[in-house]
């Protein structure tokens, strides 16, 4: 079976910018499709239109086109932020939600939930609270939920974002297994193709970006350091020791679920270490892995300036550098995940702190905006700032010659 897709125009309101225009392609049953393009070009919007989540009843969007050919497919869509889709208290409760409605008795429902857990290697997490899952663990759980009742088509929004190499390989294998059973898979990407057909939106510009704009940096007067900080490992308690001097970068690495985000939050003093010695005389700005956790202002400009005493001119300069200037007076809620990520990072740069704590800062960014981020980090470090990043891809930061803190290699006492 084949579905012809034609989108002449889509925008979120009659007086807003056109998001998608002049698309014409076909979807063939049983194939894998990659929607490619820079962040903010409309990949997530196209996915929502294909899954029939847009236009939504009662909204003000304008849509001219025809996607009715997809009515022959039953489909399920996952979002870029998997934690936004979780509703139950624990992983097993989440896996039981659909079976409790679909199955004839409790035993069959439990068996269906456990089958999903085994297929997606989630059995060791069954009793874990869903709000304690790492971003990557939540993403795998979201895919397990989407596949429980074998839809004919899966719409996956940036499914590899936030996953370590092991989980990326697992997800690639699972997607190809799902596809081998006849399921059509449509997923969005900014990079990393493992096979399939490509739907390209706004190919990336080849223009060179050579330097970051000036922004205020407070030089750190001393190191940020931790000594004998207790930290849970798979085999018990380990000890964390690190020291990062002004003008240096530290990368926190480790598989999904090893506590990279939790460690950053403790460095930001959102929570405390149970023992050991942690010292830093300056202030830190924290940018979370999921930008939706902190966005609440009415406009993008107001959001960027939260916690900053900078004037709007500096904010506008960085917004223009990160290709966000056209959206300054719009609600940040309407932005794509990658655009929201850039908003969060710009806000961190503008807070005039000596240390940046960045959780997976490149997640959701296309190559051009990853390059812009690296230029800003270079500027920050050159002027005496300290950068600490949690990442699954340390090779991206090789130019900074960073120190490494590998949470999966901690020595037990």
N, C-alpha and C positions, 0 to 999 in steps of 0.2 A: 504493500500500500504506500501511496505517496501523497503528501499534503503540500499544496502550493501556498506560499506565504507572500502576501503583498502588503507593505506598509507605506502608504504615501506620506503620512504625517502623524506624529504624536507629540503632544505637549501637555503639561499638567494643568494648564488653564489657558483661556483664549488670549490672555495678554502676557504669557510667559514664553521663554525661549523654546524653540522647537528642539526636542530631544532626539527624535529619530525621523529620518526622511528618505524616501525613494529606495526602499529595500524590496527586493524581489528574489526569492530563492525557494527551494523545495526541501522538504523533510521526508526522507525515505525510512520506512519502518526497519528496525533492526540495526541502525547505524549509530555511530558516535559523532557528535558535532561539537566543535569548539567555537564559541563566540569570542573572538579576539579583538583587542583594541586597548587604548590607553584608559586609565581610570577616569570616570566621568563622561565617557563617550556614549553611554546608554546601554551597556551590556546587561546590567541587572534589570533595567526597564524592559528591554527586549525579552528577557527571560520571563518576566512577569506577564507580558502581553501574550507570549506563546502559551503560558500555563493558564491563561484566562483570568488571572488575578487583577489585570488591568485591561481596559478601564473598569473601575469598581463602581457599583451602583451608588448613585448619589454624589459622586465626586464631580469636579469641574473640568476634567481632562478632555482633550480634543483628540479624537482618533479617526483617521480616514484610512481604511485598509480592509483586508479580509484575511482572517486566520481560521475561518470556519472549517478548513480541511482537517484541523487537529481535533475536531469534535469526535472523530472515530477512535481517538486514543484516550484511555484513562490515565491521568498523570498526577504526579506529586512533585512539589517544588520545595527545595531547601533554600535557606537564606544565607547571606554572607556571615552573619553573626549567629552561630548555632545556639547560643545560650538564650536568645530571644524566643526560641521555639519550645523550650523545655518548660513543662508545667507541673510535674510531679516532684515529690520530695526526694526520692531515691532513684537510682538507675533501674532497678527491677520494677518499681512502680511505674516508671515512664514506659518501659517495655511492655507492661501489662495493660496500658490504657486502651489501645485498640483491640487486643484480643478479648478483653472483658466484654466488649460490645459485640464482637463478631463471632466468638466461639460459643458452642452450646453449653459448655460446663466449665467449671473452674480448672479442672485438671488439664483439659485441652488448651485453655488459655495460658496456663503456666508453661506447658510444654512449648507452645508457640513462642513465648517470651524467651525461654531458655535457648531455643533453637537460634533465635536472632543474636543472643548474647554469644553463643559459641561461634556462629558464622563470622561475627565482627570482632572476636577476641575481646569481649567485654565481661567475661565471667568473673574476673578478679575485682570488678568494680560494682557488682550487683547491689551491694549494701551501701555504697557511697552516696552521700548527699549530692544532688545534681548541681547545687550552687558551689560545691567544692571541686567540681571537675575542672581540669585544665581546658583551655580553649580547644586544643586538639582532641581531647577525649570527648568533649561535647560535640565536636564535628562528626566524629565516628558514630556516636550515639544517634545523632540526627539522621545520618545515612541509614543506619540500621532500622530506625523507625519508618523512614520513607520506603524501604524495601520490604517491610514485613508482609504486605499483601500483594506483592508482585504487580505493580502498575505496569502498563504497557510503555510508558515513557517517564523518564526521570529528568527533572530540571534541577541542576546542581550549580549553585552560585559560588564561585571561587572555592571549590571543595578542598583544594590542597593548601590553602592559606592556613598558617598556624600549626602545620604538622611537621614533626621531625621526619628524618629520612626513612625510619622504619615504618611509620604510619603512612608516609607517602607511598612507599612500595606496597603496603597492605591495601591502601585505597585503590591504587592502580590495578592491582590484581582483582579486587572486589568489583570494580567498575567493569573490567573486561569480562569477568565471570557473569555479572548481571547482563551484560550485552550479549554474551554467548547464549543466554537463555531467551533471546529474542526481544529484549527490552531496548527501546531507543533511548539514548542518553544524550542530553544537550547540556553542556557545561560552559561556564564563563571562565576566561583565563586572561591574565596579562602576559603570561609566559608559560613555559613547561608543557609542551605537547607530547603525549605519549602515543599518538596515533589517532586517526579519524579525519573527518572532513572539517574544513574551516569556513566559518562565517565571519568575515572581516568587517569591522566598523572603524572608520577614521584611522587609517594606518598611521603609525607614529612618524612624526616629523624627524628628518635627519639633521636638523639645524643644531649646531654646537652650542652648549651652555658652558661658559668658561669660568664664571665666578659667581659667588653668592652676594646678595646685597648686604650692606652693612646693617648690623643690628646690635643692640647693647649686650655686652658680655661682662659679667663681674668675675674677675680673676680670683680663683681660689687661693687662699693664703696658706693652706696646709692640706695634707692628704685626707682622704676618706679611708677609714681602715676598720677592719674587724679582726678580733683575735679570739680563738676558741669559742666561736659561736656555735651552740648546739644546733644540729639540723637533722631531721629524720631522713634516713635512707632506707632502701629495701631490706637491709640487714640489721637495722637498729638505728643508733644515733651516730652521726658523724660530726666532724668539727670543720667549721669554715674559717679560713684565714685569708685575708687579702689586704692589700694596701695599694691605693691608686693616687698618684701624685697629680698636681695641677698640670694640665696639658697632656693627660694620658686617657686611654680608653680601656675599660674592662668589659669583656664579654662573658655573660653567664650562659652556659650551654648545658644541655642534658635532654633526655627524651621527654615526651609529653608526660605530665603527671609527676615530675621530679621536684616541682616547687619553684620554678624560675619566677613566676609572677608573684608568688607569696614572698619570696626573698626581696624582690624589688619593692613591694609594699612595706616591708619592714625597714628597708633602707630609707624609704620616704617617711618613715615614722607613722604610717597609718596603723600599724600594730607593732608590738615590741618583741625583741628577742627574749627568750626565757633565761638565757645565761650567756656568759662571755662578755667581751668588751667591744663596744661599737662607738667610734668617735668620728665626728665631723663638725667643724666649727661653722660651716656655711649652711646655705639653704639648698634644697633640691626641688626641681620641677619634675613631676611624674606624668608621663603620657601612657595611658593604659593600652593593652592590646586591642580591646574593643572600644572604639571612640564613643559609641552610644552610651557607655557608662557615665560619661561626664558632660554630654551636650544637653543644654537646657535653655540657652538664651534665645531671644526672639529673632535675632539676625546673626548672620555669620560674623559680621564685624564685632558685634557685642560679645560673641562667644570667644573670638580670638583675644579680646582685651580683658577677659575675666582674670583677675589676679595680677594684672599688669597696670603700671602707672604710665605706660608709654602713650604717646599721642597717636591719633588715628593714622597719621601719615606713615609712621613706621610699619604699622599693621597692614596698611594698604600696599606698601612696598613689598612686604613678604608675601601677601596674598597674590599679588601680581606675579611674583617670581614663581609661585607654586600653581599658577594658572587658575586662581580662584577669584580674581577681581570682579568678573561679571556677576558673581553671586553674593557680593558683600552685604547687600540689603535684603537678601532672601533668608528664609528660615533654614538653618542647617539641617533640620530634620529631613528635608527633601533631597539632600545630597546623597551621592553614592557612598558606599563604604570607603573606597579609596579617597574620595574627596573629604569625608569626615576625618579620616586618618591624617590628612594634611592639615586640616583645621586644628586638630589636637597637637600636632607637632609644632605648628606656628605658635600656638598659645604657649607651649613650653619654652620656645626660644625667646618669647617676649617677657617672661616673668623675672628677668634679671637675677637669676640664681647662679651659684657657682658650679652646680652639678645637675646634669640631665639624667633622669632615670627613664629609659625608653623600653617599652615592652613590645617586642617584635615590630620595630619601627618601619620595616619595609613591607609588611603584610598589606596587600591590597594596592600597592604602588606599581605602576608600570615602569619600564626601564628608564624613561626620561625623568620621571619624578623621583625614582631612587637615586639617580645621578644628582638631582637638585638637593636631595636630602644629604648626600655625602658631601657636597660643597658647603652646606650650612654647618655640618658637623666639623668639617675641617676648619672653618672660620672660628667656630666656638672653641675648639681645642687649641688652635693657634694663639688665641687671646687668653689662654690660661684656664679655660674651663675643664671640668672633668665630665666624661661621658661613661655611663654604665648602661649596657644594653643586654636584654635577654633575647636570644636568637637561636633559631634552628639552622642558620646558614652563616657561620662565622666567616667563610671565605669572602663574603661581600665586603668585609671590613679590613681586608689585608693591608690596604694602603696606610692604615693608622698604626700598624704593628701593635695590635692590642694585647693586653694581658688576658689570660683565660682563667675562668673559674668553672670547672666541669663538675656539676652536681652529681653526675653518675660515677665519678671517680673519687669521691670523698673517702678518706680512711676512717674506718670504725675504730673507736677507742679500744 
